[in-house]
């Protein structure tokens, strides 16, 4: 629901899951509830609180023999930790290893894509080349999403989207979303 911009609708469901998890002390409910809380917080732009909630989820996962669920939380935490590249990379690599071991290709692909965004950037084409993070923001903005929607989808702040978009505009020598849309469409063809 948060990926669809419906964090307000997700909130009561997360509340119920966490409340019931606390009531019956079920590690799975507490872990998934904390992970979902992290997604809601990130969608609202509170990345620091989202990181704390994801870390609480990992602590609950320690009580569970469920590597897939733990890897999903590690993937989320890796996305949230973009500013701390080394910790984000470690989380994402751990998640990727579990997804590959379990044969969950879709999830492995997601973790791999996130790793591409956190890995060191090659500048083969000089300073005009967009980083993977800049490319993701550019494509989402070009698709018609608002800065706030992009921030929620990527678990970053709206200010980070604005700063990234400013770098994209500068690198590409453009001044508007319309120009960005035309640029992205040209590249796709």
C-alpha positions as CSV (number, residue, x, y, z in Angstrom):
1,X,0.0,0.0,0.0
2,X,2.8,2.4,0.8
3,X,4.3,1.8,-2.7
4,X,1.0,2.9,-4.1
5,X,0.9,6.1,-2.0
6,X,-1.7,4.7,0.4
7,X,0.3,5.0,3.6
8,X,-2.7,6.4,5.5
9,X,-4.7,3.3,4.6
10,X,-1.8,1.0,5.7
11,X,-1.5,2.7,9.1
12,X,-4.4,1.0,10.8
13,X,-3.4,-2.4,9.5
14,X,0.1,-1.9,10.8
15,X,-1.3,-0.7,14.2
16,X,-3.4,-3.8,14.5
17,X,-0.5,-6.1,13.6
18,X,1.8,-4.5,16.1
19,X,-0.8,-4.4,18.8
20,X,-1.7,-8.1,18.4
21,X,2.0,-9.0,18.2
22,X,2.6,-7.2,21.5
23,X,-0.4,-8.8,23.1
24,X,0.5,-12.4,22.3
25,X,4.3,-11.8,22.0
26,X,4.6,-13.4,18.5
27,X,7.9,-12.7,17.0
28,X,6.6,-12.9,13.4
29,X,3.9,-10.3,14.0
30,X,6.4,-8.0,15.8
31,X,9.0,-8.4,13.0
32,X,6.6,-7.9,10.2
33,X,4.8,-5.1,12.0
34,X,8.0,-3.2,12.6
35,X,9.0,-3.7,8.9
36,X,5.6,-2.4,7.8
37,X,5.9,0.5,10.2
38,X,9.3,1.3,8.7
39,X,7.7,1.4,5.2
40,X,4.9,3.8,6.4
41,X,7.5,6.0,8.1
42,X,9.7,6.1,5.0
43,X,6.7,6.9,2.8
44,X,6.0,9.9,5.0
45,X,9.6,11.0,4.7
46,X,10.8,10.1,8.2
47,X,13.7,8.0,7.1
48,X,15.5,8.0,10.5
49,X,12.5,6.7,12.3
50,X,12.0,4.1,9.5
51,X,15.6,2.9,10.0
52,X,15.0,2.5,13.7
53,X,11.8,0.5,13.1
54,X,13.6,-1.7,10.5
55,X,16.3,-2.4,13.1
56,X,13.6,-3.4,15.6
57,X,12.2,-5.8,13.0
58,X,15.7,-7.4,12.6
59,X,15.9,-7.9,16.3
60,X,12.6,-9.7,16.3
61,X,13.8,-11.8,13.3
62,X,16.5,-13.1,15.5
63,X,13.8,-15.1,17.3
64,X,12.6,-16.7,14.1
65,X,13.8,-19.4,11.7
66,X,12.5,-17.5,8.7
67,X,15.4,-16.4,6.5
68,X,13.1,-15.1,3.7
69,X,11.3,-12.7,6.0
70,X,14.6,-11.6,7.5
71,X,16.0,-11.0,4.0
72,X,13.0,-8.9,3.1
73,X,13.7,-6.7,6.1
74,X,17.4,-6.5,5.3
75,X,16.4,-5.4,1.7
76,X,14.3,-2.6,3.2
77,X,17.0,-1.6,5.6
78,X,19.5,-1.5,2.8
79,X,17.2,0.8,0.9
80,X,16.8,3.1,3.8
81,X,20.5,3.2,4.6
82,X,21.6,4.7,1.3
83,X,23.6,7.4,3.0
84,X,25.7,4.8,4.8
85,X,26.9,3.1,1.7
86,X,29.0,0.4,3.4
87,X,26.2,-0.7,5.8
88,X,23.6,-0.6,3.1
89,X,25.8,-2.7,0.8
90,X,26.3,-5.3,3.6
91,X,22.6,-5.5,4.3
92,X,21.7,-5.8,0.6
93,X,24.4,-8.5,0.0
94,X,23.1,-10.5,2.9
95,X,19.6,-10.3,1.6
96,X,20.7,-11.2,-2.0
97,X,22.5,-14.3,-0.7
98,X,19.4,-15.5,1.1
99,X,17.1,-14.8,-1.9
100,X,19.4,-16.6,-4.2
101,X,19.8,-19.6,-1.8
102,X,16.0,-19.8,-1.5
103,X,15.5,-19.5,-5.3
104,X,13.3,-16.4,-5.0
105,X,14.4,-14.8,-8.3
106,X,12.1,-11.8,-8.2
107,X,13.4,-10.8,-4.7
108,X,17.0,-11.5,-5.7
109,X,16.6,-9.2,-8.7
110,X,15.3,-6.4,-6.5
111,X,18.2,-6.8,-4.1
112,X,20.6,-6.8,-7.1
113,X,19.1,-3.7,-8.4
114,X,19.4,-2.0,-5.1
115,X,23.1,-3.1,-4.9
116,X,23.7,-1.5,-8.2
117,X,22.4,1.8,-6.8
118,X,24.8,1.6,-3.8
119,X,27.9,0.3,-5.4
120,X,30.7,2.6,-6.4
121,X,29.9,4.5,-9.5
122,X,31.8,4.3,-12.7
123,X,32.2,7.6,-14.6
124,X,33.1,6.1,-18.0
125,X,31.3,8.9,-19.8
126,X,32.6,11.7,-17.6
127,X,30.5,13.9,-15.3
128,X,27.5,13.8,-17.6
129,X,26.8,10.2,-16.8
130,X,23.9,9.7,-14.4
131,X,24.5,7.5,-11.3
132,X,22.1,4.6,-10.9
133,X,20.2,6.6,-8.2
134,X,19.9,9.6,-10.4
135,X,18.7,7.4,-13.3
136,X,16.0,5.9,-11.0
137,X,14.8,9.3,-9.9
138,X,14.9,10.7,-13.5
139,X,12.8,7.7,-14.8
140,X,10.2,8.0,-12.0
141,X,9.9,11.8,-12.4
142,X,9.7,11.4,-16.2
143,X,6.9,8.9,-15.7
144,X,4.8,11.7,-14.2
145,X,5.3,11.0,-10.5
146,X,5.6,13.9,-8.1
147,X,8.7,14.4,-6.0
148,X,6.8,13.2,-2.9
149,X,5.6,10.0,-4.7
150,X,9.2,9.3,-5.9
151,X,10.5,9.9,-2.3
152,X,7.9,7.4,-1.0
153,X,8.7,4.8,-3.6
154,X,12.5,5.0,-3.1
155,X,12.4,5.5,0.7
156,X,14.2,8.8,0.6
157,X,13.2,12.3,1.5
158,X,11.5,14.7,-0.9
159,X,14.5,17.0,-0.4
160,X,16.8,14.2,-1.6
161,X,14.6,13.9,-4.7
162,X,14.8,17.6,-5.3
163,X,18.6,17.6,-4.9
164,X,19.0,14.6,-7.1
165,X,16.7,16.1,-9.8
166,X,18.7,19.3,-9.7
167,X,21.9,17.3,-10.4
168,X,20.1,15.4,-13.2
169,X,19.0,18.6,-14.8
170,X,22.5,20.1,-14.6
171,X,24.2,17.0,-16.0
172,X,21.7,16.7,-18.9
173,X,21.5,20.4,-19.6
174,X,17.7,20.6,-19.2
175,X,15.4,22.8,-17.3
176,X,12.0,21.1,-17.0
177,X,10.2,17.9,-16.3
178,X,8.9,18.0,-19.9
179,X,12.5,18.1,-21.2
180,X,13.4,15.3,-18.9
181,X,10.5,13.2,-20.2
182,X,11.6,13.7,-23.8
183,X,15.2,12.8,-22.8
184,X,14.2,9.6,-21.1
185,X,11.9,8.6,-24.0
186,X,14.7,9.2,-26.5
187,X,17.0,6.9,-24.4
188,X,14.4,4.2,-24.2
189,X,13.9,4.0,-28.0
